[in-house]
Amino acid sequence: MNDLRERGWEKIRWVRDHMPILGLLEERYAQEKPLLGKRVAMAIHLEAKTARLALALKALGAEVAVTSSNPLSAKDDVAQALSEEMPVYARGEATEEEYHAFLRKVLSIRPHLVLDDGGDLSYLLHGEAWELGQETLGVCEETTTGVIRLKKLEREGRLRFPAVAVNDAQMKSLFDNRYGTGQSVWDAIMRATNLLVAGKTVLVVGFGWCGKGIAQRARGLGAQVIVAEVDPVKAAEALLEGFQVAPVREAIREADFVVTATGCIDAVT
Ligand SMILES: NC(=O)c1ccc[n+]([C@@H]2O[C@H](COP(=O)([O-])OP(=O)(O)OC[C@H]3O[C@@H](n4cnc5c(N)ncnc54)[C@H](O)[C@@H]3O)[C@@H](O)[C@H]2O)c1
């Protein structure tokens, strides 16, 4: 077994011990195999925890095909390990074209069920990959942006299958968005820039669930935090939390780091 693959398995084994609910569900349904005969297409940031989810779906009987939900987010070691168990179409530094091809490959399974994170699979199934969704029973969508895209399809009367907005579950938005993203955003910025956060000025655009967590953690790291938020109630909440509040065009002049967490494009232009 090569080193990369072994490292991937080590990471998957490690998270296994920290995902007890998934473990319990797997234990409970592994005999019954409720997903037998179902094909599942999955596009979620491919790392150890989501690999663990894909393995659990397989243990419950599903045929699973996996990609990541962003061209740059797949962990190569985990992707290699998981590819021993199921088709995996992902690599860590994919181009936009490769990413698009990976999404198409995953959909070529003609999924009954879709696990989406950002709405890219759903979007394809409502357009150029329409024919691959003839047997699709539904999608579960992980994140705010994907839910926004699905709601737009629903408003236009074009949503072709039911969608579960996982993002809107309190156990998701209250915890993953706020504390998970609050932590991982700073981990990513520190690794990418190798800069000290303490003493810097951070502009956080959007004070929703993610923005709150990102702002809190920036403060915890010793930064001065400015929040820009279009919703006046949330802007007031940021102010009463002790953050400086200002429009982007003013705050950006002082900012060393700018983090957008709006779910919209062009929040900073
Ligand atoms: N792990 C991850 O990478 C992860 C996890 C969760 C969410 N997300 C993504 O993060 C983004 C934010 O998610 P959320 O759950 O915090 O959404 P949210 O709806 O709770 O918050 C978004 C906030 O941005 C504000 N906003 C919108 N446009 C703005 C603008 N132009 N200027 C200033 N404020 C603006 C809104 O008023 C709202 O308060 C989404 O794109 C979501 O998909 C990523």
The ligand as an SDF file (V2000), in Angstrom:
LIG
                    3D

 44 48  0  0  0  0  0  0  0  0999 V2000
  -17.7040   24.6210    5.6930 N   0  0  0  0  0  0  0  0  0  0  0  0
  -17.9900   25.5720    4.8470 C   0  0  0  0  0  0  0  0  0  0  0  0
  -17.2080   25.8750    3.9760 O   0  0  0  0  0  0  0  0  0  0  0  0
  -19.2990   26.3150    5.0080 C   0  0  0  0  0  0  0  0  0  0  0  0
  -20.1560   25.9780    6.0400 C   0  0  0  0  0  0  0  0  0  0  0  0
  -21.3390   26.6630    6.1450 C   0  0  0  0  0  0  0  0  0  0  0  0
  -21.6340   27.6630    5.2370 C   0  0  0  0  0  0  0  0  0  0  0  0
  -20.7890   27.9550    4.2290 N   0  0  0  0  0  0  0  0  0  0  0  0
  -21.0800   29.0370    3.2510 C   0  0  0  0  0  0  0  0  0  0  0  0
  -20.8620   30.2920    3.8960 O   0  0  0  0  0  0  0  0  0  0  0  0
  -21.7520   31.2750    3.3700 C   0  0  0  0  0  0  0  0  0  0  0  0
  -22.5320   31.9560    4.5040 C   0  0  0  0  0  0  0  0  0  0  0  0
  -23.3490   30.9970    5.1600 O   0  0  0  0  0  0  0  0  0  0  0  0
  -24.2060   31.3810    6.4530 P   0  0  0  0  0  0  0  0  0  0  0  0
  -24.8040   30.1090    6.9350 O   0  0  0  0  0  0  0  0  0  0  0  0
  -23.4160   32.2350    7.3760 O   0  0  0  0  0  0  0  0  0  0  0  0
  -25.3530   32.2740    5.7690 O   0  0  0  0  0  0  0  0  0  0  0  0
  -26.3700   33.2860    6.5200 P   0  0  0  0  0  0  0  0  0  0  0  0
  -27.5130   33.4240    5.5910 O   0  0  0  0  0  0  0  0  0  0  0  0
  -26.6200   32.8400    7.9300 O   0  0  0  0  0  0  0  0  0  0  0  0
  -25.5430   34.6490    6.5800 O   0  0  0  0  0  0  0  0  0  0  0  0
  -25.2190   35.4380    5.4690 C   0  0  0  0  0  0  0  0  0  0  0  0
  -25.2280   36.9000    5.9390 C   0  0  0  0  0  0  0  0  0  0  0  0
  -24.6380   37.7130    4.9300 O   0  0  0  0  0  0  0  0  0  0  0  0
  -25.3870   38.9280    4.8720 C   0  0  0  0  0  0  0  0  0  0  0  0
  -25.1360   39.5210    3.5570 N   0  0  0  0  0  0  0  0  0  0  0  0
  -25.6000   39.1330    2.3510 C   0  0  0  0  0  0  0  0  0  0  0  0
  -25.0960   39.9090    1.3730 N   0  0  0  0  0  0  0  0  0  0  0  0
  -24.2670   40.7970    1.9820 C   0  0  0  0  0  0  0  0  0  0  0  0
  -23.4390   41.8560    1.4930 C   0  0  0  0  0  0  0  0  0  0  0  0
  -23.3360   42.1170    0.1800 N   0  0  0  0  0  0  0  0  0  0  0  0
  -22.7390   42.5850    2.3850 N   0  0  0  0  0  0  0  0  0  0  0  0
  -22.8160   42.3130    3.7190 C   0  0  0  0  0  0  0  0  0  0  0  0
  -23.5990   41.3260    4.2370 N   0  0  0  0  0  0  0  0  0  0  0  0
  -24.3000   40.5630    3.3700 C   0  0  0  0  0  0  0  0  0  0  0  0
  -26.8230   38.5010    5.0960 C   0  0  0  0  0  0  0  0  0  0  0  0
  -27.6300   39.5860    5.5170 O   0  0  0  0  0  0  0  0  0  0  0  0
  -26.6420   37.4420    6.1810 C   0  0  0  0  0  0  0  0  0  0  0  0
  -26.7080   37.9960    7.4770 O   0  0  0  0  0  0  0  0  0  0  0  0
  -22.6210   30.5210    2.3680 C   0  0  0  0  0  0  0  0  0  0  0  0
  -22.0390   30.6800    1.0820 O   0  0  0  0  0  0  0  0  0  0  0  0
  -22.5230   29.0970    2.8040 C   0  0  0  0  0  0  0  0  0  0  0  0
  -22.7930   28.1800    1.7720 O   0  0  0  0  0  0  0  0  0  0  0  0
  -19.6170   27.3180    4.1160 C   0  0  0  0  0  0  0  0  0  0  0  0
  1  2  1  0
  2  3  2  0
  2  4  1  0
  4  5  1  0
  4 44  2  0
  5  6  2  0
  6  7  1  0
  7  8  2  0
  8  9  1  0
  8 44  1  0
  9 10  1  0
  9 42  1  0
 10 11  1  0
 11 12  1  0
 11 40  1  0
 12 13  1  0
 13 14  1  0
 14 15  2  0
 14 16  1  0
 14 17  1  0
 17 18  1  0
 18 19  2  0
 18 20  1  0
 18 21  1  0
 21 22  1  0
 22 23  1  0
 23 24  1  0
 23 38  1  0
 24 25  1  0
 25 26  1  0
 25 36  1  0
 26 27  1  0
 26 35  1  0
 27 28  2  0
 28 29  1  0
 29 30  1  0
 29 35  2  0
 30 31  1  0
 30 32  2  0
 32 33  1  0
 33 34  2  0
 34 35  1  0
 36 37  1  0
 36 38  1  0
 38 39  1  0
 40 41  1  0
 40 42  1  0
 42 43  1  0
M  CHG  2   8   1  16  -1
M  END
$$$$
